[in-house]
């Protein structure tokens, strides 16, 4: 059996579409029919998830025409496969997705290489709360981050909050914050900042690793429009 094209490794949706197509074309055989093999050979030329799904759906129709009717794939089965792939793509794109932690700015809460589940919908209904972890995409790449690179930060201040720092500690609206999520080292937890009142439709965001994080201390409050979603939980690796 031929190797999986390199492009299939780009996303879970593309891998699923390819495996479904391979199974339909070949089953347990080394090679399928001419039409199905031609579709498989061209799969690597597709670009993006949607094109891969459409190509796989077309391949399933070709397989249907080639297979003997007694063992052929029913249209209902084809429809279920296509609907499942499309539904998975929609959920991944617009509802829930898995993110990757590329830096140590949120240590020890998140370590480099961690993967987390990102909610893209419900936070719009329930609102963002103090202490939430959110993912933002800063189009300017503020504070030296790679432009348009997703960054995880903790919500420290909401619109109307006054944020200030006293003796290395964060204060919000005149009360010192308890921040048990910070690292143990004094240098890692010390926070110095300029006093600011968070404007409407903006958020004051900090990373948990204060020594290395680039956040609202350098860039000021971030627009709520930059929020891509709210982190729900770590999905890999699992640690206590």
N, CA, C and O of each residue as an XYZ file, in Angstrom:
960
protein
N       0.858     -1.190      0.000
C       0.000      0.000      0.000
C       0.889      1.234      0.000
O       1.884      1.285      0.724
N       0.538      2.226     -0.805
C       1.382      3.413     -0.916
C       1.367      4.221      0.361
O       0.422      4.137      1.146
N       2.416      5.010      0.576
C       2.542      5.819      1.794
C       1.577      6.980      1.763
O       1.149      7.424      0.698
N       1.237      7.469      2.951
C       0.351      8.628      3.066
C       1.058      9.872      2.546
O       2.191     10.133      2.948
N       0.418     10.666      1.648
C       1.044     11.886      1.160
C       1.400     12.812      2.313
O       0.682     12.851      3.312
N       2.510     13.570      2.195
C       2.929     14.463      3.283
C       1.854     15.445      3.708
O       1.733     15.743      4.897
N       1.070     15.955      2.767
C       0.071     16.960      3.121
C      -1.001     16.404      4.047
O      -1.659     17.165      4.756
N      -1.185     15.083      4.049
C      -2.218     14.502      4.893
C      -1.886     14.698      6.366
O      -2.782     14.664      7.210
N      -0.631     14.901      6.682
C      -0.222     15.050      8.075
C      -0.520     16.451      8.619
O      -0.276     16.709      9.797
N      -1.036     17.354      7.796
C      -1.207     18.729      8.234
C      -2.303     18.898      9.275
O      -2.168     19.743     10.160
N      -3.375     18.134      9.204
C      -4.472     18.322     10.140
C      -5.217     17.016     10.343
O      -5.136     16.105      9.520
N      -5.951     16.937     11.460
C      -6.724     15.740     11.763
C      -7.818     15.529     10.723
O      -8.124     14.392     10.366
N      -8.409     16.619     10.235
C      -9.484     16.514      9.241
C      -8.952     15.896      7.949
O      -9.581     15.014      7.365
N      -7.790     16.369      7.513
C      -7.220     15.821      6.279
C      -6.833     14.351      6.457
O      -7.042     13.545      5.551
N      -6.272     13.998      7.612
C      -5.927     12.605      7.858
C      -7.167     11.718      7.836
O      -7.158     10.630      7.261
N      -8.249     12.207      8.482
C      -9.488     11.432      8.516
C     -10.055     11.256      7.111
O     -10.468     10.158      6.737
N     -10.073     12.335      6.336
C     -10.606     12.259      4.972
C      -9.805     11.263      4.145
O     -10.381     10.491      3.379
N      -8.493     11.271      4.290
C      -7.650     10.363      3.512
C      -7.863      8.907      3.926
O      -7.983      8.025      3.075
N      -7.909      8.659      5.239
C      -8.089      7.284      5.695
C      -9.439      6.724      5.265
O      -9.535      5.559      4.879
N     -10.486      7.549      5.330
C     -11.805      7.111      4.861
C     -11.738      6.745      3.391
O     -12.295      5.732      2.966
N     -11.052      7.578      2.614
C     -10.946      7.333      1.179
C     -10.146      6.064      0.891
O     -10.532      5.270      0.033
N      -9.035      5.869      1.602
C      -8.223      4.669      1.414
C      -9.034      3.418      1.739
O      -8.999      2.434      0.999
N      -9.762      3.465      2.849
C     -10.567      2.313      3.246
C     -11.630      1.997      2.207
O     -11.868      0.831      1.893
N     -12.273      3.034      1.671
C     -13.326      2.826      0.678
C     -12.762      2.284     -0.633
O     -13.370      1.424     -1.270
N     -11.594      2.794     -1.032
C     -11.015      2.399     -2.322
C     -10.408      0.997     -2.254
O     -10.616      0.191     -3.161
N      -9.659      0.700     -1.186
C      -8.879     -0.537     -1.152
C      -9.434     -1.613     -0.226
O      -9.250     -2.806     -0.470
N     -10.108     -1.190      0.830
C     -10.547     -2.171      1.798
C      -9.343     -2.908      2.361
O      -8.450     -2.279      2.929
N      -9.299     -4.234      2.217
C      -8.158     -5.036      2.663
C      -7.220     -5.396      1.514
O      -6.292     -6.183      1.697
N      -7.451     -4.837      0.354
C      -6.619     -5.145     -0.802
C      -5.433     -4.194     -0.871
O      -5.426     -3.134     -0.245
N      -4.417     -4.600     -1.657
C      -3.252     -3.741     -1.861
C      -3.574     -2.595     -2.806
O      -2.970     -1.525     -2.732
N      -4.544     -2.832     -3.704
C      -4.881     -1.819     -4.697
C      -6.365     -1.885     -5.006
O      -6.952     -2.965     -5.073
N      -6.962     -0.718     -5.192
C      -8.368     -0.666     -5.538
C      -8.564     -0.543     -7.038
O      -7.666     -0.845     -7.824
N      -9.749     -0.096     -7.422
C     -10.057      0.091     -8.836
C      -9.320      1.283     -9.419
O      -8.739      2.092     -8.696
N      -9.356      1.373    -10.737
C      -8.617      2.435    -11.433
C      -9.097      3.825    -11.041
O      -8.285      4.721    -10.810
N     -10.429      4.012    -10.964
C     -10.957      5.329    -10.602
C     -10.547      5.704     -9.183
O     -10.093      6.822     -8.942
N     -10.705      4.778     -8.246
C     -10.363      5.062     -6.860
C      -8.888      5.350     -6.676
O      -8.526      6.270     -5.942
N      -8.021      4.573     -7.334
C      -6.579      4.799     -7.229
C      -6.183      6.145     -7.822
O      -5.277      6.805     -7.312
N      -6.846      6.550     -8.882
C      -6.560      7.857     -9.476
C      -6.906      8.981     -8.501
O      -6.177      9.966     -8.390
N      -8.034      8.821     -7.793
C      -8.432      9.830     -6.804
C      -7.422      9.884     -5.668
O      -7.040     10.968     -5.228
N      -6.985      8.715     -5.188
C      -5.993      8.670     -4.113
C      -4.687      9.325     -4.539
O      -4.069     10.052     -3.761
N      -4.271      9.070     -5.762
C      -3.001      9.600     -6.249
C      -2.998     11.126     -6.288
O      -1.950     11.754     -6.135
N      -4.161     11.711     -6.491
C      -4.246     13.176     -6.598
C      -4.596     13.852     -5.283
O      -4.655     15.080     -5.219
N      -4.831     13.063     -4.221
C      -5.252     13.663     -2.944
C      -4.224     14.648     -2.412
O      -4.585     15.693     -1.871
N      -2.941     14.319     -2.562
C      -1.886     15.186     -2.043
C      -1.822     16.546     -2.697
O      -1.151     17.443     -2.187
N      -2.513     16.724     -3.827
C      -2.528     18.021     -4.500
C      -3.569     18.968     -3.921
O      -3.583     20.153     -4.254
N      -4.440     18.456     -3.057
C      -5.458     19.322     -2.474
C      -4.827     20.268     -1.460
O      -3.758     19.984     -0.919
N      -5.484     21.383     -1.206
C      -4.994     22.380     -0.273
C      -6.094     22.712      0.733
O      -7.193     23.101      0.340
N      -5.815     22.563      2.002
C      -6.771     22.926      3.041
C      -7.759     21.814      3.343
O      -7.891     20.852      2.586
N      -8.459     21.968      4.475
C      -9.392     20.952      4.947
C     -10.606     20.810      4.040
O     -11.006     19.698      3.696
N     -11.196     21.956      3.650
C     -12.426     21.888      2.861
C     -12.189     21.202      1.525
O     -13.005     20.387      1.095
N     -11.085     21.521      0.865
C     -10.808     20.900     -0.425
C     -10.569     19.404     -0.267
O     -10.969     18.613     -1.120
N      -9.916     19.019      0.825
C      -9.685     17.599      1.080
C     -10.997     16.852      1.282
O     -11.169     15.746      0.770
N     -11.927     17.456      2.029
C     -13.228     16.827      2.265
C     -13.996     16.683      0.954
O     -14.580     15.633      0.684
N     -13.994     17.738      0.141
C     -14.708     17.671     -1.150
C     -14.095     16.591     -2.057
O     -14.807     15.845     -2.729
N     -12.764     16.529     -2.056
C     -12.088     15.531     -2.895
C     -12.424     14.119     -2.428
O     -12.674     13.232     -3.244
N     -12.428     13.913     -1.102
C     -12.759     12.597     -0.573
C     -14.196     12.219     -0.915
O     -14.473     11.068     -1.252
N     -15.112     13.186     -0.828
C     -16.509     12.909     -1.169
C     -16.638     12.500     -2.638
O     -17.389     11.582     -2.969
N     -15.901     13.188     -3.516
C     -15.909     12.814     -4.930
C     -15.337     11.430     -5.150
O     -15.824     10.672     -5.989
N     -14.287     11.099     -4.382
C     -13.701      9.767     -4.486
C     -14.657      8.678     -4.060
O     -14.689      7.605     -4.662
N     -15.448      8.947     -3.011
C     -16.427      7.957     -2.567
C     -17.479      7.700     -3.639
O     -17.943      6.572     -3.803
N     -17.851      8.740     -4.361
C     -18.813      8.555     -5.459
C     -18.204      7.691     -6.562
O     -18.889      6.860     -7.158
N     -16.894      7.897     -6.834
C     -16.224      7.083     -7.850
C     -16.165      5.619     -7.419
O     -16.369      4.716     -8.231
N     -15.885      5.393     -6.143
C     -15.835      4.027     -5.617
C     -17.195      3.361     -5.749
O     -17.291      2.180     -6.081
N     -18.241      4.128     -5.486
C     -19.598      3.591     -5.589
C     -19.883      3.073     -6.998
O     -20.539      2.045     -7.166
N     -19.392      3.784     -7.998
C     -19.632      3.358     -9.377
C     -18.818      2.120     -9.736
O     -19.235      1.332    -10.585
N     -17.643      1.936     -9.090
C     -16.773      0.814     -9.424
C     -17.139     -0.484     -8.716
O     -16.995     -1.563     -9.291
N     -17.608     -0.391     -7.479
C     -17.833     -1.605     -6.690
C     -19.028     -2.401     -7.197
O     -20.014     -1.818     -7.646
N     -18.949     -3.737     -7.128
C     -20.114     -4.575     -7.443
C     -21.263     -4.230     -6.502
O     -21.039     -4.010     -5.312
N     -22.447     -4.182     -7.003
C     -23.590     -3.746     -6.223
C     -23.821     -4.555     -4.936
O     -24.198     -3.958     -3.927
N     -23.613     -5.897     -4.919
C     -23.892     -6.621     -3.674
C     -23.026     -6.172     -2.497
O     -23.462     -6.242     -1.348
N     -21.778     -5.703     -2.778
C     -20.923     -5.287     -1.668
C     -20.648     -3.785     -1.709
O     -19.765     -3.290     -1.009
N     -21.410     -3.062     -2.534
C     -21.169     -1.637     -2.693
C     -21.506     -0.843     -1.436
O     -22.262     -1.290     -0.574
N     -20.931      0.329     -1.363
C     -21.212      1.247     -0.252
C     -22.532      1.961     -0.529
O     -22.736      2.474     -1.629
N     -23.411      1.999      0.433
C     -24.692      2.653      0.237
C     -24.535      4.154      0.275
O     -23.596      4.681      0.872
N     -25.465      4.837     -0.368
C     -25.439      6.299     -0.352
C     -25.604      6.822      1.067
O     -25.044      7.864      1.409
N     -26.353      6.126      1.888
C     -26.521      6.557      3.277
C     -25.196      6.512      4.020
O     -24.873      7.423      4.783
N     -24.419      5.434      3.792
C     -23.117      5.322      4.451
C     -22.179      6.430      3.984
O     -21.464      7.032      4.786
N     -22.189      6.695      2.667
C     -21.358      7.778      2.143
C     -21.760      9.106      2.758
O     -20.915      9.911      3.150
N     -23.064      9.318      2.834
C     -23.553     10.571      3.407
C     -23.138     10.747      4.850
O     -22.756     11.842      5.262
N     -23.210      9.657      5.635
C     -22.820      9.732      7.039
C     -21.350     10.067      7.189
O     -20.977     10.854      8.060
N     -20.508      9.477      6.346
C     -19.072      9.752      6.417
C     -18.794     11.213      6.092
O     -18.053     11.889      6.806
N     -19.397     11.694      5.007
C     -19.179     13.083      4.603
C     -19.665     14.048      5.675
O     -18.979     15.013      6.011
N     -20.859     13.781      6.210
C     -21.416     14.660      7.247
C     -20.521     14.653      8.487
O     -20.306     15.697      9.102
N     -19.997     13.478      8.857
C     -19.137     13.381     10.035
C     -17.866     14.192      9.852
O     -17.444     14.905     10.763
N     -17.251     14.086      8.673
C     -16.019     14.840      8.419
C     -16.289     16.333      8.425
O     -15.535     17.101      9.024
N     -17.368     16.752      7.756
C     -17.703     18.175      7.713
C     -18.029     18.704      9.100
O     -17.606     19.802      9.463
N     -18.789     17.919      9.887
C     -19.129     18.347     11.251
C     -17.865     18.496     12.097
O     -17.735     19.452     12.861
N     -16.931     17.544     11.958
C     -15.680     17.652     12.699
C     -14.901     18.887     12.308
O     -14.302     19.543     13.160
N     -14.903     19.211     11.020
C     -14.214     20.406     10.544
C     -14.843     21.674     11.102
O     -14.136     22.590     11.524
N     -16.173     21.730     11.103
C     -16.867     22.912     11.615
C     -16.616     23.096     13.109
O     -16.372     24.211     13.571
N     -16.678     21.993     13.862
C     -16.433     22.090     15.306
C     -15.021     22.575     15.571
O     -14.805     23.444     16.416
N     -14.052     22.012     14.846
C     -12.657     22.401     15.042
C     -12.421     23.861     14.685
O     -11.619     24.542     15.324
N     -13.123     24.339     13.663
C     -12.895     25.695     13.186
C     -13.629     26.739     14.006
O     -13.089     27.820     14.242
N     -14.851     26.445     14.451
C     -15.694     27.485     15.030
C     -16.133     27.251     16.471
O     -16.625     28.190     17.097
N     -15.986     26.071     17.023
C     -16.504     25.799     18.364
C     -15.380     25.453     19.336
O     -15.101     26.222     20.256
N     -14.745     24.327     19.146
C     -13.660     23.876     20.015
C     -12.456     23.514     19.161
O     -12.600     22.938     18.083
N     -11.287     23.848     19.639
C     -10.071     23.471     18.935
C      -8.968     23.230     19.949
O      -9.091     23.609     21.114
N      -7.898     22.602     19.507
C      -6.761     22.328     20.384
C      -5.644     23.303     20.056
O      -5.249     23.438     18.898
N      -5.131     23.992     21.088
C      -4.045     24.937     20.915
C      -2.740     24.394     21.452
O      -2.716     23.416     22.198
N      -1.654     25.041     21.063
C      -0.307     24.606     21.429
C       0.413     25.744     22.140
O       0.313     26.899     21.725
N       1.139     25.424     23.209
C       1.876     26.430     23.977
C       3.310     26.503     23.447
O       4.076     25.558     23.631
N       3.691     27.619     22.785
C       5.025     27.693     22.176
C       6.085     28.331     23.065
O       7.273     28.256     22.754
N       5.677     28.958     24.166
C       6.646     29.691     24.986
C       6.396     29.433     26.470
O       5.418     28.789     26.851
N       7.308     29.953     27.297
C       7.196     29.750     28.732
C       6.549     30.905     29.470
O       6.721     31.017     30.684
N       5.810     31.769     28.786
C       5.245     32.965     29.415
C       4.122     32.666     30.401
O       3.752     33.532     31.193
N       3.564     31.429     30.363
C       2.485     31.073     31.287
C       2.923     30.018     32.300
O       2.081     29.442     32.988
N       4.227     29.755     32.402
C       4.695     28.802     33.414
C       4.455     29.352     34.814
O       4.539     30.565     35.009
N       4.159     28.501     35.799
C       4.089     27.032     35.710
C       2.719     26.500     35.305
O       2.548     25.286     35.198
N       1.731     27.382     35.076
C       0.389     26.915     34.712
C       0.416     26.107     33.420
O      -0.207     25.050     33.326
N       1.142     26.611     32.427
C       1.299     25.923     31.153
C       2.782     25.823     30.826
O       3.529     26.792     30.955
N       3.188     24.641     30.404
C       4.576     24.408     30.030
C       4.712     24.412     28.509
O       3.751     24.157     27.784
N       5.920     24.705     28.045
C       6.176     24.657     26.608
C       5.839     23.259     26.078
O       6.276     22.250     26.631
N       5.061     23.222     25.005
C       4.665     21.954     24.407
C       3.314     21.447     24.866
O       2.777     20.508     24.279
N       2.745     22.058     25.918
C       1.402     21.662     26.351
C       0.389     21.928     25.246
O       0.578     22.809     24.407
N      -0.682     21.155     25.263
C      -1.808     21.407     24.371
C      -3.056     21.598     25.223
O      -3.240     20.925     26.238
N      -3.901     22.516     24.801
C      -5.070     22.863     25.592
C      -6.308     22.919     24.704
O      -6.215     23.101     23.490
N      -7.470     22.760     25.338
C      -8.737     22.843     24.627
C      -9.241     24.276     24.682
O      -9.386     24.851     25.760
N      -9.506     24.843     23.522
C      -9.911     26.247     23.414
C     -11.381     26.356     23.027
O     -11.809     25.811     22.009
N     -12.150     27.068     23.851
C     -13.567     27.325     23.588
C     -13.697     28.626     22.813
O     -13.265     29.681     23.277
N     -14.298     28.546     21.627
C     -14.426     29.719     20.771
C     -15.811     30.344     20.794
O     -16.040     31.363     20.142
N     -16.754     29.740     21.550
C     -18.141     30.197     21.457
C     -18.729     30.630     22.792
O     -19.204     31.759     22.917
N     -18.707     29.748     23.798
C     -19.497     29.997     25.003
C     -19.076     31.257     25.752
O     -19.903     31.898     26.400
N     -17.786     31.619     25.667
C     -17.356     32.824     26.379
C     -18.044     34.074     25.845
O     -18.168     35.069     26.558
N     -18.487     34.024     24.601
C     -19.203     35.164     24.034
C     -20.583     35.311     24.670
O     -21.147     36.405     24.701
N     -21.121     34.202     25.176
C     -22.436     34.224     25.816
C     -22.334     34.521     27.309
O     -23.141     35.274     27.856
N     -21.338     33.925     27.964
C     -21.209     34.079     29.417
C     -20.356     35.272     29.816
O     -20.413     35.734     30.955
N     -19.558     35.771     28.861
C     -18.657     36.869     29.183
C     -17.321     36.371     29.692
O     -17.188     35.214     30.091
N     -16.332     37.249     29.676
C     -15.001     36.929     30.170
C     -14.901     37.377     31.622
O     -15.393     38.446     31.981
N     -14.262     36.557     32.458
C     -14.173     36.851     33.881
C     -12.720     37.025     34.304
O     -11.803     36.538     33.642
N     -12.529     37.720     35.407
C     -11.184     37.868     35.961
C     -10.625     36.485     36.292
O     -11.323     35.644     36.858
N      -9.388     36.263     35.943
C      -8.749     34.976     36.189
C      -8.836     34.018     35.029
O      -8.111     33.023     35.008
N      -9.702     34.279     34.055
C      -9.790     33.405     32.879
C      -8.477     33.406     32.117
O      -7.761     34.406     32.092
N      -8.169     32.274     31.496
C      -7.078     32.222     30.534
C      -7.673     32.379     29.142
O      -8.563     31.625     28.748
N      -7.179     33.356     28.409
C      -7.702     33.607     27.074
C      -6.560     33.563     26.064
O      -5.394     33.758     26.407
N      -6.922     33.306     24.823
C      -5.956     33.328     23.731
C      -6.220     34.573     22.897
O      -7.341     34.810     22.447
N      -5.180     35.356     22.701
C      -5.297     36.546     21.868
C      -4.354     36.414     20.683
O      -3.336     35.726     20.758
N      -4.699     37.078     19.591
C      -3.817     37.178     18.443
C      -3.572     38.652     18.215
O      -4.443     39.371     17.724
N      -2.386     39.095     18.574
C      -2.026     40.504     18.451
C      -1.504     40.754     17.044
O      -0.438     40.240     16.703
N      -2.209     41.525     16.205
C      -1.762     41.735     14.821
C      -0.447     42.473     14.716
O       0.215     42.427     13.679
N      -0.058     43.159     15.795
C       1.188     43.918     15.760
C       2.338     43.083     16.312
O       3.507     43.412     16.106
N       2.000     41.999     17.017
C       3.041     41.196     17.639
C       3.716     41.945     18.765
O       4.940     41.904     18.893
N       2.926     42.637     19.592
C       3.458     43.514     20.621
C       4.415     42.816     21.558
O       4.287     41.620     21.821
N       5.383     43.577     22.065
C       6.320     43.067     23.047
C       7.307     42.060     22.489
O       7.899     41.292     23.248
N       7.500     42.049     21.157
C       8.505     41.167     20.581
C       7.992     39.801     20.194
O       8.762     38.994     19.673
N       6.727     39.505     20.425
C       6.181     38.215     20.008
C       6.102     38.155     18.486
O       6.084     39.182     17.807
N       6.057     36.930     17.966
C       5.910     36.764     16.526
C       4.573     37.341     16.089
O       3.561     37.039     16.722
N       4.514     38.163     15.031
C       3.262     38.770     14.597
C       2.175     37.734     14.355
O       2.406     36.689     13.746
N       0.986     38.054     14.847
C      -0.207     37.216     14.654
C      -0.065     35.846     15.304
O      -0.807     34.924     14.965
N       0.874     35.699     16.230
C       1.045     34.421     16.914
C       0.094     34.343     18.102
O       0.107     35.245     18.939
N      -0.743     33.289     18.211
C      -1.661     33.178     19.354
C      -0.883     33.130     20.661
O       0.132     32.442     20.770
N      -1.375     33.874     21.656
C      -0.712     33.917     22.957
C      -1.746     33.695     24.051
O      -2.844     34.251     24.008
N      -1.381     32.874     25.031
C      -2.255     32.643     26.177
C      -1.885     33.626     27.275
O      -0.710     33.760     27.619
N      -2.881     34.317     27.830
C      -2.654     35.259     28.924
C      -3.800     35.138     29.926
O      -4.878     34.631     29.615
N      -3.526     35.623     31.146
C      -4.541     35.591     32.196
C      -5.212     36.959     32.302
O      -4.550     37.996     32.257
N      -6.538     36.939     32.444
C      -7.294     38.189     32.582
C      -7.137     38.706     34.011
O      -7.589     38.072     34.964
N      -6.500     39.849     34.144
C      -6.297     40.475     35.445
C      -7.289     41.607     35.673
O      -7.776     41.794     36.788
N      -7.589     42.360     34.621
C      -8.500     43.485     34.761
C      -9.534     43.549     33.658
O      -9.226     43.334     32.486
N     -10.776     43.851     34.048
C     -11.876     44.048     33.107
C     -12.104     45.546     32.912
O     -11.540     46.350     33.654
N     -12.919     45.938     31.930
C     -13.193     47.366     31.729
C     -13.651     48.047     33.014
O     -14.546     47.557     33.703
N     -13.032     49.178     33.328
C     -13.373     49.924     34.539
C     -12.483     49.635     35.718
O     -12.457     50.417     36.668
N     -11.732     48.507     35.691
C     -10.828     48.170     36.788
C      -9.595     49.070     36.760
O      -9.121     49.466     35.695
N      -9.092     49.383     37.937
C      -7.828     50.110     38.050
C      -6.752     49.122     38.510
O      -6.865     48.513     39.574
N      -5.716     48.977     37.696
C      -4.627     48.046     37.978
C      -3.376     48.844     38.338
O      -3.008     49.791     37.643
N      -2.732     48.449     39.429
C      -1.484     49.092     39.832
C      -0.581     48.059     40.487
O      -1.027     46.966     40.837
N       0.679     48.404     40.649
C       1.656     47.515     41.285
C       2.322     48.235     42.445
O       2.752     49.383     42.327
N       2.397     47.529     43.572
C       3.042     48.084     44.757
C       4.014     47.044     45.301
O       3.626     45.921     45.622
N       5.276     47.434     45.400
C       6.302     46.544     45.948
C       6.302     45.172     45.279
O       6.459     44.143     45.937
N       6.125     45.178     43.962
C       6.182     43.930     43.209
C       4.911     43.105     43.226
O       4.902     41.982     42.721
N       3.830     43.638     43.798
C       2.554     42.923     43.867
C       1.497     43.652     43.037
O       1.525     44.876     42.909
N       0.575     42.888     42.484
C      -0.498     43.466     41.674
C      -1.687     43.811     42.564
O      -2.116     43.011     43.395
N      -2.209     45.024     42.369
C      -3.399     45.483     43.083
C      -4.481     45.827     42.067
O      -4.214     46.415     41.019
N      -5.709     45.445     42.406
C      -6.850     45.754     41.537
C      -7.916     46.470     42.356
O      -8.407     45.946     43.356
N      -8.257     47.651     41.924
C      -9.278     48.451     42.612
C      -8.980     48.592     44.109
O      -9.878     48.515     44.949
N      -7.693     48.802     44.419
C      -7.297     49.054     45.792
C      -7.095     47.832     46.646
O      -6.842     47.959     47.844
N      -7.200     46.621     46.058
C      -7.010     45.388     46.832
C      -5.901     44.553     46.197
O      -5.854     44.386     44.978
N      -5.010     44.033     47.041
C      -3.927     43.199     46.545
C      -4.472     41.852     46.083
O      -5.303     41.241     46.754
N      -3.991     41.402     44.928
C      -4.458     40.122     44.384
C      -3.721     38.955     45.029
O      -2.520     39.031     45.288
N      -4.444     37.894     45.280
C      -3.830     36.629     45.649
C      -3.618     35.848     44.357
O      -4.565     35.590     43.615
N      -2.377     35.478     44.096
C      -2.051     34.819     42.831
C      -1.311     33.503     43.090
O      -0.097     33.431     42.897
N      -2.018     32.482     43.518
C      -1.386     31.202     43.838
C      -0.828     30.471     42.624
O      -0.055     29.524     42.771
N      -1.216     30.907     41.417
C      -0.767     30.256     40.190
C       0.639     30.681     39.783
O       1.193     30.107     38.846
N       1.238     31.670     40.454
C       2.576     32.126     40.100
C       3.633     31.143     40.585
O       3.378     30.317     41.462
N       4.826     31.247     40.000
C       5.942     30.393     40.402
C       6.396     30.775     41.808
O       5.975     31.799     42.347
N       7.251     29.951     42.393
C       7.688     30.175     43.767
C       8.815     31.196     43.884
O       8.933     31.873     44.905
N       9.645     31.313     42.846
C      10.787     32.211     42.933
C      10.380     33.673     42.982
O       9.457     34.083     42.278
N      11.054     34.460     43.802
C      10.716     35.878     43.952
C      10.888     36.611     42.635
O      10.044     37.429     42.269
N      11.971     36.330     41.914
C      12.224     37.013     40.652
C      11.154     36.694     39.613
O      10.842     37.531     38.766
N      10.591     35.487     39.674
C       9.579     35.087     38.691
C       8.215     35.694     38.987
O       7.387     35.806     38.083
N       7.963     36.086     40.225
C       6.628     36.548     40.606
C       6.546     38.065     40.750
O       5.450     38.625     40.740
N       7.672     38.726     40.882
C       7.639     40.177     41.067
C       7.014     40.841     39.843
O       7.371     40.540     38.704
N       6.076     41.747     40.103
C       5.372     42.425     39.023
C       5.467     43.928     39.214
O       5.037     44.469     40.233
N       6.032     44.588     38.227
C       6.102     46.051     38.216
C       5.308     46.547     37.027
O       5.442     46.025     35.920
N       4.486     47.550     37.254
C       3.641     48.041     36.177
C       3.265     49.495     36.413
O       3.433     50.025     37.512
N       2.762     50.123     35.380
C       2.248     51.486     35.463
C       0.756     51.435     35.776
O       0.020     50.639     35.192
N       0.320     52.271     36.683
C      -1.102     52.295     37.041
C      -1.951     52.664     35.828
O      -1.644     53.610     35.104
N      -3.021     51.903     35.620
C      -3.885     52.157     34.472
C      -5.319     51.784     34.819
O      -5.561     50.810     35.531
N      -6.261     52.562     34.315
C      -7.676     52.206     34.397
C      -8.066     51.588     33.064
O      -7.911     52.213     32.015
N      -8.567     50.369     33.106
C      -8.848     49.626     31.886
C     -10.014     50.272     31.133
O     -11.105     50.400     31.688
N      -9.800     50.682     29.873
C     -10.868     51.310     29.091
C     -11.984     50.327     28.731
O     -11.856     49.116     28.907
N     -13.072     50.885     28.225
C     -14.189     50.052     27.756
C     -13.726     49.146     26.624
O     -12.893     49.535     25.805
N     -14.272     47.939     26.587
C     -13.993     46.967     25.528
C     -12.524     46.552     25.467
O     -12.038     46.128     24.418
N     -11.814     46.674     26.598
C     -10.425     46.230     26.639
C     -10.190     45.382     27.889
O     -10.996     45.389     28.820
N      -9.070     44.651     27.893
C      -8.728     43.756     28.994
C      -7.275     43.976     29.399
O      -6.414     44.247     28.562
N      -7.021     43.856     30.697
C      -5.647     43.922     31.182
C      -5.187     42.477     31.374
O      -5.743     41.744     32.191
N      -4.172     42.078     30.618
C      -3.731     40.688     30.571
C      -2.284     40.558     31.014
O      -1.436     41.370     30.643
N      -2.006     39.531     31.811
C      -0.650     39.226     32.243
C      -0.369     37.743     32.045
O      -1.275     36.911     32.098
N       0.912     37.425     31.814
C       1.345     36.038     31.812
C       1.718     35.629     33.223
O       2.093     36.476     34.034
N       1.621     34.347     33.527
C       1.930     33.880     34.878
C       3.430     33.911     35.176
O       3.827     34.054     36.333
N       4.258     33.779     34.153
C       5.706     33.877     34.350
C       6.101     35.338     34.121
O       6.483     35.722     33.015
N       6.006     36.126     35.158
C       6.135     37.570     35.030
C       7.509     38.017     34.541
O       7.636     39.097     33.963
N       8.524     37.211     34.763
C       9.873     37.610     34.377
C      10.051     37.639     32.866
O      10.821     38.454     32.358
N       9.357     36.769     32.133
C       9.571     36.657     30.689
C       8.355     37.072     29.863
O       8.487     37.323     28.665
N       7.191     37.149     30.470
C       5.972     37.408     29.706
C       5.934     38.824     29.147
O       6.290     39.787     29.826
N       5.496     38.929     27.895
C       5.221     40.226     27.265
C       3.709     40.399     27.265
O       2.999     39.608     26.644
N       3.211     41.412     27.946
C       1.775     41.520     28.160
C       1.350     42.968     28.323
O       1.964     43.859     27.736
N       0.308     43.221     29.112
C      -0.227     44.578     29.247
C       0.725     45.525     29.957
O       0.531     46.739     29.890
N       1.734     45.023     30.625
C       2.712     45.906     31.250
C       3.505     46.668     30.198
O       3.905     47.813     30.412
N       3.727     46.018     29.057
C       4.464     46.669     27.974
C       3.538     47.283     26.926
O       3.784     48.382     26.430
N       2.462     46.551     26.596
C       1.607     46.953     25.472
C       0.349     47.684     25.893
O      -0.371     48.208     25.043
N       0.061     47.732     27.213
C      -1.197     48.316     27.660
C      -2.335     47.325     27.502
O      -2.117     46.213     27.021
N      -3.542     47.702     27.896
C      -4.696     46.810     27.758
C      -4.908     46.390     26.312
O      -4.591     47.128     25.380
N      -5.456     45.179     26.143
C      -5.722     44.639     24.815
C      -7.210     44.739     24.488
O      -8.062     44.590     25.364
N      -7.502     44.990     23.235
C      -8.894     45.037     22.795
C      -9.543     43.664     22.937
O      -8.919     42.646     22.640
N     -10.801     43.636     23.394
C     -11.534     42.377     23.493
C     -11.689     41.713     22.127
O     -11.881     40.499     22.043
N     -11.606     42.503     21.062
C     -11.753     41.952     19.716
C     -10.598     41.025     19.351
O     -10.714     40.229     18.418
N      -9.474     41.123     20.084
C      -8.319     40.263     19.801
C      -8.447     38.878     20.427
O      -7.657     37.984     20.124
N      -9.440     38.695     21.299
C      -9.615     37.413     21.976
C     -10.154     36.372     20.990
O     -11.178     36.586     20.342
N      -9.450     35.250     20.889
C      -9.851     34.170     19.999
C     -10.646     33.079     20.715
O     -11.368     32.309     20.081
N     -10.508     33.018     22.037
C     -11.235     32.004     22.785
C     -10.753     31.936     24.218
O      -9.813     32.627     24.611
N     -11.421     31.081     25.000
C     -11.080     30.891     26.409
C     -10.567     29.467     26.611
O     -11.176     28.508     26.136
N      -9.443     29.335     27.319
C      -8.857     28.033     27.568
C      -9.720     27.273     28.574
O     -10.026     27.783     29.651
N     -10.107     26.051     28.212
C     -10.938     25.232     29.094
C     -10.093     24.324     29.977
O     -10.271     24.301     31.194
N      -9.172     23.576     29.370
C      -8.380     22.630     30.140
C      -7.181     22.184     29.329
O      -7.154     22.337     28.108
N      -6.192     21.632     30.011
C      -5.063     21.015     29.319
C      -5.503     19.660     28.817
O      -6.178     18.916     29.529
N      -5.122     19.335     27.587
C      -5.485     18.032     27.039
C      -4.266     17.127     26.859
O      -4.412     15.913     26.718
N      -3.067     17.710     26.862
C      -1.850     16.908     26.786
C      -0.663     17.795     27.080
O      -0.640     18.938     26.624
N       0.334     17.320     27.826
C       0.316     16.065     28.588
C      -0.510     16.200     29.843
O      -0.764     17.316     30.298
N      -0.932     15.090     30.413
C      -1.708     15.115     31.651
C      -0.758     15.119     32.841
O       0.101     14.246     32.965
N      -0.922     16.113     33.717
C      -0.090     16.209     34.917
C      -0.967     16.546     36.098
O      -2.010     17.183     35.948
N      -0.551     16.126     37.257
C      -1.283     16.474     38.463
C      -0.911     17.888     38.887
O      -1.419     18.385     39.892
